[in-house]
Amino acid sequence: MIPQKVTIIGVVDAVLSVMTLPGTLRPLNPLRDLMAVADLIELCFHGTIDAEGRSFLHDLRRTSRGSGLADWAARTSDLAGMPLSGFVWEDSGQVVGNVSLIAFNRRGRRITLIANVAVHPDYRRRGIARNLTQRALLAARQRSGHEIWLQVRDDNPGAIKLYEELGWREKARRTTWRVAPGQPVEPASPRLRVFRRAAQDWARQSEWFAQSYPQLISWYYPSFWDSFRPGIWNSFQRFLGDMSLREWSAYEDAHLSGVLVAQSSPGRGDYLWAAVPPEAADDSLHALLAEARNALPQRHSLTFDYPAYEGVEAIQRAGFIPHRTLIWMRAD
């Protein structure tokens, strides 16, 4: 009975809090709110929006201008969708707060990601973000989702404290690395040789991928390592999905010491995925990333996601710089 009592008290507190704040909390209306939500997200996160985020905002605005909400919804897969659901905070006809609920479905895992928690600068420190997040959490639980997650930057202590108070707990911490043309690359260790990946490397590669990208959080990524498995069928699926791969294996004294996959998809940029055993991490990781840098000189940018605080020196020697570190939090 205690968890139920705590939940009820939390909802009552949220209702009382809403009653004392200016404006109204209401469900997102996709037919009329998308442009305002896009403007609010851009205002609040203008310093950290990447290429994928800009594409996201472009789709929001294009849809809001009547480019076909039905077509947009039809393109949304059951793996990850754009926020057709969520809540906004409206005051005097202006959307000043937003929270989005994004659904994922991976191998029977039904997951809701609470995202885009944004409040106009003139309305901050009034409890609006707390009320929006509480309402989104309640809606996610009513959907009977198996898991409820959010991500928050590690340099946002106020938001981290808020989410901890509302029942989220840290489960992982990941750093996104980026490189732009012109970043220098240190040469790899002469002990290591890098070749195009061979099919027989897959068994160990799959095992190492599971260490770098744990199953607990694999639901989020635009692709995951099963799609990299060798074979005609997977090649055909990648062709249908307009995905291309380039792959390399690192060897030290004829022993496999790491694998790297470069995934290219239209509109999503280039992603690198590393499968490196802990005992060979630094030198092998650096050699593989350096090879990718040298082999893909014409790419506009490369994105590389890796566990925070791991392989930092090796990644930097390959010419990558940290873009952001996200704390992955799951609701109790």
C-alpha positions in Angstrom: 0.0 0.0 0.0 2.9 2.4 0.6 3.9 2.8 -3.1 0.2 3.5 -4.0 -0.1 6.1 -1.2 3.1 7.8 -2.3 1.8 7.9 -5.9 -1.5 9.4 -4.9 0.2 12.0 -2.7 2.5 13.0 -5.6 -0.5 13.4 -8.0 -2.4 15.5 -5.4 0.6 17.7 -4.8 0.9 18.2 -8.6 -2.7 19.2 -8.9 -2.5 21.7 -6.0 0.7 23.1 -7.5 -0.9 23.6 -10.9 -3.7 25.5 -9.3 -1.3 28.1 -8.0 0.6 28.6 -11.3 -0.2 31.0 -14.1 -1.5 29.3 -17.2 -2.9 25.9 -18.0 -1.4 22.4 -18.4 -3.1 20.5 -21.3 -2.5 17.7 -23.8 -0.5 18.5 -26.9 -2.7 19.2 -29.9 -0.6 18.1 -33.0 -2.9 20.1 -35.3 -2.1 23.5 -33.8 0.8 23.2 -31.3 3.7 21.8 -33.3 5.1 25.1 -34.6 5.0 26.7 -31.1 6.6 23.6 -29.6 9.4 23.7 -32.2 10.0 27.3 -31.5 10.1 26.7 -27.8 12.6 23.7 -28.1 14.9 25.8 -30.3 14.8 28.7 -27.9 15.6 26.5 -24.9 18.2 24.3 -26.5 19.7 26.5 -29.2 23.2 26.0 -28.0 23.1 22.2 -28.0 20.9 21.3 -31.0 22.8 19.0 -33.4 22.1 18.0 -37.0 19.6 15.4 -36.0 17.8 17.8 -33.7 17.6 20.4 -36.5 16.0 17.7 -38.7 13.6 17.0 -36.0 12.6 20.6 -35.7 12.3 20.9 -39.5 9.8 18.0 -39.5 7.8 19.5 -36.7 7.5 22.8 -38.6 6.8 21.3 -42.0 4.0 19.2 -40.5 2.6 22.2 -38.7 2.3 24.0 -42.0 -0.1 21.4 -43.3 2.4 19.2 -45.1 0.5 16.2 -44.0 0.0 15.1 -40.4 -1.3 11.7 -41.6 1.8 11.2 -43.8 4.0 12.1 -40.9 2.2 9.6 -38.6 2.4 6.9 -41.3 6.2 7.3 -41.4 6.4 6.8 -37.6 7.5 3.3 -36.8 6.8 1.3 -33.7 10.5 1.5 -32.8 10.6 5.2 -32.2 8.2 7.9 -33.0 8.2 11.7 -33.1 6.1 13.1 -30.3 2.5 12.9 -31.4 1.7 12.8 -27.7 2.8 15.0 -24.8 1.7 18.0 -22.8 2.1 21.8 -23.1 1.9 24.7 -20.7 -0.1 27.5 -22.1 -0.4 31.1 -20.7 -2.4 33.8 -22.4 -2.5 31.8 -25.6 1.3 31.2 -25.7 2.9 27.8 -25.3 5.5 28.4 -22.6 6.2 24.8 -21.6 6.4 21.4 -23.2 7.1 17.7 -22.5 7.0 14.9 -25.1 6.3 11.2 -24.8 8.0 9.0 -27.4 7.1 5.3 -27.7 9.6 2.5 -28.4 9.0 -1.2 -28.9 12.0 -3.4 -29.0 11.6 -7.2 -28.9 8.6 -7.0 -26.5 10.0 -4.2 -24.4 7.5 -1.4 -24.4 9.3 1.8 -23.5 8.3 5.4 -23.1 10.9 8.1 -23.3 10.0 11.4 -21.7 11.8 14.1 -23.7 11.9 17.7 -24.7 11.2 19.1 -21.2 11.4 22.8 -22.1 10.1 26.0 -20.3 10.4 29.5 -21.7 13.1 31.5 -19.9 10.5 34.0 -18.6 8.6 31.2 -16.8 11.3 29.2 -15.2 11.7 28.5 -11.5 7.9 28.4 -11.0 7.4 24.7 -10.9 6.2 24.3 -14.5 8.9 21.8 -15.5 8.0 19.7 -12.4 4.3 19.7 -13.1 4.8 18.8 -16.8 7.2 16.0 -15.9 4.8 14.6 -13.2 1.9 14.7 -15.7 4.0 12.9 -18.4 5.1 10.3 -15.9 1.5 9.6 -14.9 0.4 9.3 -18.6 3.3 6.9 -19.3 2.3 4.7 -16.3 -1.4 4.7 -17.5 -0.2 3.3 -20.9 1.1 0.2 -19.0 4.5 0.6 -20.5 7.2 -1.7 -19.2 9.8 1.0 -18.7 9.9 4.8 -18.5 13.1 6.6 -19.3 14.6 10.1 -19.7 17.9 11.5 -20.6 19.5 14.6 -19.0 22.8 16.3 -19.6 25.3 15.8 -16.8 25.9 19.6 -16.7 22.3 20.3 -15.7 22.3 19.7 -11.9 18.9 21.4 -11.4 17.2 19.0 -13.8 19.0 16.0 -12.3 17.8 16.9 -8.8 14.3 17.3 -10.0 14.2 13.9 -11.8 15.7 12.2 -8.8 13.0 13.7 -6.5 10.3 12.4 -8.9 11.7 8.9 -8.7 14.2 8.5 -11.6 17.5 6.7 -11.0 20.7 6.8 -13.0 21.3 3.6 -15.0 24.0 4.6 -17.5 26.1 7.6 -18.5 27.2 8.0 -22.2 29.3 10.5 -24.0 28.7 11.5 -27.6 31.9 12.4 -29.5 32.0 14.4 -32.7 34.7 15.2 -35.3 34.8 17.8 -38.0 37.1 17.9 -41.0 40.5 19.3 -40.1 40.8 17.7 -36.6 44.2 16.1 -36.4 44.7 12.4 -36.1 47.7 10.8 -34.3 49.1 7.7 -36.0 48.2 4.3 -34.6 50.6 2.0 -32.7 52.8 0.0 -35.1 51.9 -3.1 -33.2 48.3 -2.9 -34.6 47.2 -3.6 -38.1 43.7 -2.7 -39.4 41.9 -4.5 -42.2 38.4 -4.7 -43.6 36.3 -6.7 -41.2 36.0 -10.5 -42.0 32.8 -12.4 -41.5 34.5 -14.8 -39.1 35.0 -12.0 -36.7 31.3 -11.7 -36.0 31.0 -13.9 -32.9 33.5 -12.0 -30.8 32.3 -8.7 -32.3 28.8 -9.3 -31.1 30.0 -10.2 -27.6 32.1 -7.0 -27.4 29.2 -4.9 -28.7 27.1 -6.1 -25.8 29.7 -4.7 -23.5 29.9 -1.3 -25.2 26.1 -0.9 -25.8 24.4 -2.9 -23.0 21.0 -4.5 -23.7 19.5 -2.2 -21.0 19.8 0.8 -23.2 20.0 -0.7 -26.7 16.4 0.2 -27.5 17.3 3.8 -28.1 19.9 3.6 -30.9 19.1 4.2 -34.5 20.5 0.8 -35.2 21.9 -2.0 -33.2 24.5 -4.7 -33.8 22.1 -7.4 -35.0 21.7 -5.4 -38.2 25.5 -5.6 -38.7 25.5 -9.4 -38.8 27.0 -10.8 -42.0 24.8 -12.6 -44.5 22.7 -12.1 -47.6 19.5 -11.5 -45.7 20.9 -8.7 -43.5 22.6 -7.2 -46.6 19.2 -7.1 -48.3 17.5 -5.5 -45.2 20.2 -2.8 -45.1 19.6 -2.2 -48.8 15.9 -1.7 -48.2 16.6 0.6 -45.3 19.1 2.6 -47.4 21.8 1.9 -44.9 25.5 1.4 -45.9 28.3 0.0 -43.8 32.0 0.1 -43.8 33.8 -2.1 -41.3 37.3 -2.6 -40.0 39.0 -5.1 -37.7 42.2 -4.4 -35.6 44.7 -7.2 -35.1 47.7 -7.4 -32.7 50.1 -10.3 -33.3 47.4 -12.0 -35.5 44.8 -11.8 -32.7 41.6 -9.8 -33.2 41.6 -6.9 -30.8 38.6 -4.8 -31.9 36.1 -4.0 -34.6 34.6 -0.7 -35.8 31.5 -0.2 -38.0 30.7 3.1 -39.8 27.0 3.3 -40.5 25.7 5.8 -43.1 22.0 6.6 -43.6 20.4 9.5 -45.5 19.4 12.4 -43.2 21.1 10.8 -40.1 24.8 11.5 -40.7 27.5 8.9 -40.1 27.6 6.9 -36.9 30.5 4.8 -35.6 30.0 1.7 -33.5 33.0 0.2 -31.6 33.4 -3.4 -30.4 36.6 -3.5 -28.3 37.4 -5.9 -25.4 38.4 -4.1 -22.2 41.9 -5.6 -22.1 42.7 -4.0 -25.5 40.6 -0.9 -25.3 42.8 2.1 -25.7 45.3 1.2 -28.5 42.7 -0.8 -30.5 40.0 1.9 -30.1 42.4 4.6 -31.2 43.7 2.6 -34.2 40.1 1.8 -35.4 38.9 5.4 -35.0 42.0 6.7 -36.8 41.4 4.3 -39.7 37.8 5.5 -40.0 39.0 9.1 -40.0 41.5 8.4 -42.8 39.1 6.3 -44.8 36.2 8.7 -44.6 37.8 12.1 -45.4 34.9 13.6 -47.2 32.3 13.1 -44.6 30.8 16.3 -43.1 30.9 14.8 -39.6 31.2 11.6 -37.6 29.3 10.8 -34.4 30.5 8.3 -31.9 28.7 7.2 -28.7 30.6 5.4 -25.9 30.4 4.8 -22.2 31.4 8.0 -20.3 34.9 8.2 -19.0 36.1 5.1 -21.0 38.8 5.4 -23.7 38.9 9.2 -23.4 42.5 9.6 -24.3 42.3 7.1 -27.2 39.3 8.8 -28.6 40.8 12.3 -28.3 44.0 11.1 -30.0 41.9 10.1 -33.0 40.7 13.7 -33.3 37.3 13.5 -31.6 36.0 16.0 -29.1 33.2 15.5 -26.6 29.8 16.9 -27.7 27.8 16.0 -24.6 27.4 13.5 -21.8 23.9 12.2 -21.1 22.7 10.5 -17.9 20.2 7.8 -18.7 17.6 7.6 -15.9 14.8 5.1 -15.5 11.7 5.7 -13.3 11.3 3.3 -10.4 
